[in-house]
């Protein structure tokens, strides 16, 4: 019996030793308290905060050298457009229609892109130049260009005369030229409404009739 008890004690002793080892192996690692972990997490900088700190320039640090930017293509300078004071007026006579343009210049007068002095008929030249003579010395600082079409030579001359007179009234508005022209000759600024009477049948013209040699 004593032997049996000793064997049991030996078995118990042998069985206890591995249990102790298991207990040692299974012993959990001591965890740090949560309060310490929270403090460490607060103290440790976040990756985003690190990037922001890296981007922020130091207060006393020298400014970073700017990278040389690509040179932009030079812009073409636009020519300054000179604003000229110009006036356009119209004149009519019979079938002729004329438009006169007046702007600052040297006293040139052109009819259909031709100089007025190139016209062969002196009477026509005087008719066209008549309104300019009434203005005086101020007419030397302007250029007059007239475009006229339709009708005959005298009709075109009188239409150009009326167009030039009306354009001068607009250009020299402070001189009251309209009243002056009406006092001199009403047809200078007022268009003539008369037209040629149309031809009728049984005659060569508007009112004439063909004649016969017998009764």
C-alpha positions in Angstrom: 0.0 0.0 0.0 2.8 2.3 0.9 4.4 1.6 -2.6 1.1 2.3 -4.3 0.8 5.6 -2.4 4.3 6.6 -3.3 3.7 5.9 -7.0 0.6 8.1 -6.8 2.6 10.9 -5.2 5.2 10.5 -7.9 2.5 10.7 -10.6 1.0 13.7 -9.0 4.3 15.4 -8.8 5.1 14.6 -12.4 1.7 15.7 -13.5 2.0 19.0 -11.7 5.3 20.0 -13.3 4.0 20.2 -16.9 1.0 22.1 -15.7 3.2 24.7 -14.2 5.1 25.0 -17.5 1.8 25.4 -19.3 0.8 28.1 -16.9 4.0 29.9 -17.5 3.6 29.7 -21.2 0.0 30.8 -21.1 0.7 33.7 -18.7 -0.5 36.8 -20.5 1.7 39.8 -21.2 1.0 42.6 -18.8 -0.9 45.3 -20.8 -0.2 48.9 -20.2 -3.1 50.8 -18.8 -5.4 52.6 -21.3 -4.7 56.0 -19.8 -1.0 55.7 -20.8 -2.0 54.6 -24.3 -4.3 57.6 -24.8 -1.5 60.0 -23.7 1.0 58.4 -26.1 -1.6 58.6 -29.0 -2.1 62.3 -28.3 1.6 63.0 -28.1 2.4 61.1 -31.3 1.9 63.4 -34.3 -0.5 62.2 -37.0 0.8 61.7 -40.5 -1.4 64.6 -41.9 -0.1 66.9 -39.2 3.5 66.0 -40.1 2.8 66.9 -43.8 1.3 70.2 -42.8 4.3 71.0 -40.6 6.6 70.1 -43.4 4.7 72.5 -45.8 4.7 75.4 -43.4 7.7 77.6 -44.0 9.8 78.4 -41.0 9.3 82.0 -39.7 12.9 83.1 -40.0 13.8 80.8 -42.9 14.9 82.3 -46.3 12.1 82.1 -48.9 12.4 79.2 -51.3 13.7 80.1 -54.7 10.9 80.5 -57.3 11.1 78.2 -60.2 11.7 80.0 -63.5 8.3 80.2 -65.3 8.0 79.7 -69.0 8.2 83.0 -70.8 4.8 84.0 -72.3 4.8 84.9 -76.0 5.0 88.7 -76.4 1.6 90.3 -77.2 1.4 92.3 -80.4 0.7 95.9 -79.7 -2.5 97.1 -81.4 -2.2 100.3 -83.4 -4.0 103.1 -81.8 -6.9 104.0 -84.0 -7.3 107.7 -84.5 -10.9 108.8 -84.1 -11.7 111.3 -86.8 -14.8 113.5 -86.8 -16.7 112.9 -90.1 -20.1 113.8 -91.3 -22.1 112.6 -94.3 -25.0 114.4 -96.0 -27.1 113.8 -99.0 -28.3 116.0 -101.9 -30.7 115.4 -104.8 -31.5 117.1 -108.1 -33.7 115.5 -110.8 -32.3 112.0 -111.2 -29.0 112.7 -109.6 -28.1 111.6 -106.0 -24.9 112.8 -104.3 -23.5 112.0 -100.8 -20.8 114.3 -99.4 -18.4 113.2 -96.6 -16.5 115.9 -94.6 -13.6 115.3 -92.3 -10.4 117.2 -91.1 -7.9 117.6 -93.8 -6.1 120.1 -96.1 -8.9 121.6 -98.1 -9.2 119.0 -100.8 -12.4 118.5 -102.8 -12.9 115.3 -104.7 -15.8 114.2 -106.9 -16.1 110.4 -107.5 -12.4 110.0 -106.4 -11.3 112.8 -108.8 -9.9 116.2 -107.9 -12.4 119.0 -108.5 -9.8 120.8 -110.6 -9.7 117.9 -113.1 -13.2 118.8 -114.3 -13.0 120.6 -117.7 -16.2 122.7 -117.3 -15.4 125.8 -115.2 -19.1 126.6 -114.7 -19.6 123.1 -113.1 -16.6 123.6 -110.9 -18.0 126.9 -109.6 -21.4 125.4 -108.8 -19.8 122.6 -106.7 -17.4 125.0 -104.9 -20.0 127.6 -104.1 -21.0 126.5 -100.5 -17.3 126.3 -99.5 -16.7 129.9 -100.6 -19.4 131.1 -98.2 -17.7 129.3 -95.2 -14.5 131.3 -95.5 -11.0 130.5 -94.1 -12.2 127.6 -91.9 -12.8 125.5 -95.1 -9.0 125.1 -95.6 -8.9 122.6 -92.7 -11.3 120.1 -94.1 -11.4 117.5 -96.9 -14.6 116.9 -98.9 -15.3 113.7 -100.8 -18.5 113.5 -102.9 -19.9 110.4 -104.6 -22.6 111.1 -107.2 -24.5 109.0 -109.7 -27.5 109.3 -112.0 -28.7 112.1 -114.2 -26.6 114.5 -116.3 -23.7 116.8 -115.8 -25.7 119.8 -114.5 -28.0 117.6 -112.3 -25.0 116.0 -110.7 -23.3 119.4 -110.1 -26.4 120.8 -108.4 -26.9 117.6 -106.3 -23.2 117.7 -105.2 -23.7 121.4 -104.3 -26.6 120.6 -102.0 -24.9 117.7 -100.4 -21.7 119.7 -99.6 -23.8 122.6 -98.1 -25.7 120.2 -95.8 -22.5 118.5 -94.7 -21.0 121.9 -93.9 -24.0 122.7 -91.8 -23.5 119.5 -89.7 -19.7 120.0 -89.4 -19.7 123.7 -88.4 -22.8 123.5 -86.2 -21.6 126.5 -84.1 -21.6 128.9 -87.1 -25.3 128.7 -87.9 -24.6 128.1 -91.6 -28.1 126.9 -92.4 -29.7 130.3 -91.8 -26.9 131.9 -93.7 -27.4 129.6 -96.7 -31.2 130.0 -96.7 -30.7 133.8 -96.7 -28.3 133.6 -99.7 -29.9 130.8 -101.8 -32.6 128.5 -100.5 -31.7 125.7 -102.9 -28.3 125.3 -101.2 -29.7 123.3 -98.3 -33.2 122.4 -99.5 -33.5 119.8 -102.2 -35.5 120.7 -105.3 -38.5 118.4 -105.5 -39.3 119.2 -109.2 -39.0 116.3 -111.6 -39.4 116.0 -115.4 -42.9 115.4 -116.5 -43.4 112.0 -118.1 -44.0 111.6 -121.8 -47.5 110.8 -123.0 -48.8 108.9 -126.1 -49.5 110.7 -129.4 -46.6 113.1 -128.9 -42.8 113.2 -128.8 -42.7 114.8 -125.3 -44.8 115.3 -122.2 -47.2 117.8 -123.9 -46.1 118.3 -127.5 -48.1 116.5 -130.1 -47.2 115.1 -133.5 -48.2 117.5 -136.3 -49.9 116.6 -139.6 -49.7 118.5 -142.8 -53.3 118.3 -143.9 -56.6 119.4 -142.4 
